[in-house]
Amino acid sequence: MINPRFLPNHVLISMPLDAITENPPLKSTLPMPKFRILVMDHYDDAAESLKMLLQIEGYEVETAKCGMKTVELAQVRHPQVVLLDIGLAHLNGYEVAKRLPEPPETRDTILIALTGLD
């Protein structure tokens, strides 16, 4: 039996240990969908290493070094996910995030902000 106790900004759920070990989670035999991902980062090494890691996992990945290129590529390639470096000069990640939902091709794109800024 689950017994929720509420704490400020937290939910604590306690249950007997045997409830966890009796029924291990089932693994799906269905293949996980792989997304088209666009990585925007002005540091080539950062963009390329992230691209390689994502490709190893089976994702289709492209990179862009600037905000304008990201917007252009997104309208042509229709990525499902865009990883945005928010700390760029000129057209930064914030501006790209404002522009991507405008055209219908990128309206449903998931945006994830990345930064190396403190």
Phi and psi in degrees as a GROMACS rama.xvg file:
@    title "Ramachandran Plot"
@    xaxis  label "Phi"
@    yaxis  label "Psi"
@TYPE xy
-87.9013  133.339  ILE-2
-121.883  93.0296  ASN-3
-78.19  136.385  PRO-4
-125.281  129.71  ARG-5
-95.4849  131.863  PHE-6
-117.756  162.241  LEU-7
-56.5299  121.203  PRO-8
63.4906  14.6818  ASN-9
-140.98  154.365  HIS-10
-123.581  124.954  VAL-11
-107.853  122.58  LEU-12
-114.859  125.866  ILE-13
-117.195  141.85  SER-14
-150.843  158.156  MET-15
-63.1497  145.997  PRO-16
-59.8388  -37.1857  LEU-17
-65.4969  -23.8041  ASP-18
-67.8597  -27.7849  ALA-19
-82.1969  -41.3806  ILE-20
-82.7576  -22.6955  THR-21
-67.8548  -39.4036  GLU-22
-121.802  84.7787  ASN-23
-64.5127  150.882  PRO-24
-61.1743  141.803  PRO-25
-81.6227  139.278  LEU-26
-93.9995  134.447  LYS-27
-74.9321  139.718  SER-28
-91.8344  -4.57068  THR-29
-77.8722  141.676  LEU-30
-67.5114  141.455  PRO-31
-75.9887  139.482  MET-32
-66.6627  140.352  PRO-33
-104.553  133.565  LYS-34
-93.0257  154.968  PHE-35
-85.4216  123.435  ARG-36
-122.62  138.326  ILE-37
-115.865  124.295  LEU-38
-105.39  122.788  VAL-39
-109.895  113.761  MET-40
-154.849  135.465  ASP-41
-81.4776  -10.7729  HIS-42
-92.0562  113.533  TYR-43
-56.0228  -44.0976  ASP-44
-61.2683  -43.0919  ASP-45
-64.6807  -45.7958  ALA-46
-65.0648  -44.3287  ALA-47
-69.2865  -38.6232  GLU-48
-69.0392  -39.2339  SER-49
-65.1706  -40.6031  LEU-50
-59.5084  -45.6544  LYS-51
-63.6157  -42.8992  MET-52
-61.1741  -42.9762  LEU-53
-68.6404  -37.637  LEU-54
-66.2479  -36.1044  GLN-55
-59.0971  -34.5301  ILE-56
-81.053  -1.54963  GLU-57
97.6951  7.12935  GLY-58
-82.4817  150.677  TYR-59
-89.5445  117.992  GLU-60
-129.034  137.963  VAL-61
-127.985  159.349  GLU-62
-124.135  154.547  THR-63
-140.197  141.773  ALA-64
-92.9981  -13.9611  LYS-65
-142.517  166.254  CYS-66
-63.1659  -43.5198  GLY-67
-62.7756  -43.6804  MET-68
-62.5253  -36.3533  LYS-69
-63.4583  -46.5984  THR-70
-62.6763  -44.0372  VAL-71
-63.1926  -48.6855  GLU-72
-62.5986  -39.7481  LEU-73
-62.6377  -37.1434  ALA-74
-71.461  -26.2294  GLN-75
-90.0994  -44.3899  VAL-76
-91.5406  -16.5866  ARG-77
50.882  60.9629  HIS-78
-67.6832  150.972  PRO-79
-85.916  -24.1575  GLN-80
-135.869  136.945  VAL-81
-124.688  124.017  VAL-82
-95.6878  115.304  LEU-83
-108.503  125.038  LEU-84
-78.7115  113.165  ASP-85
-80.7616  -11.7175  ILE-86
-99.7139  38.8533  GLY-87
-90.0442  157.905  LEU-88
-79.7098  168.215  ALA-89
62.5444  -114.162  HIS-90
-89.7671  95.1805  LEU-91
-83.6367  -179.104  ASN-92
-60.0808  -33.6404  GLY-93
-63.8309  -43.7566  TYR-94
-67.6302  -40.4612  GLU-95
-60.621  -43.2777  VAL-96
-61.66  -30.5944  ALA-97
-74.619  -34.6467  LYS-98
-83.4469  -32.1647  ARG-99
-61.2495  -38.4101  LEU-100
-71.384  -9.99404  PRO-101
-65.7918  -56.0878  GLU-102
-77.0599  147.875  PRO-103
-60.6736  -27.1765  PRO-104
-65.0173  -26.7369  GLU-105
-121.319  13.251  THR-106
-62.4627  -36.0291  ARG-107
-98.4637  10.5433  ASP-108
-67.1306  135.703  THR-109
-82.883  127.792  ILE-110
-108.322  130.907  LEU-111
-125.345  122.311  ILE-112
-86.2094  135.28  ALA-113
-126.609  148.193  LEU-114
-158.426  153.4  THR-115
-107.908  6.92731  GLY-116
-74.0318  150.137  LEU-117
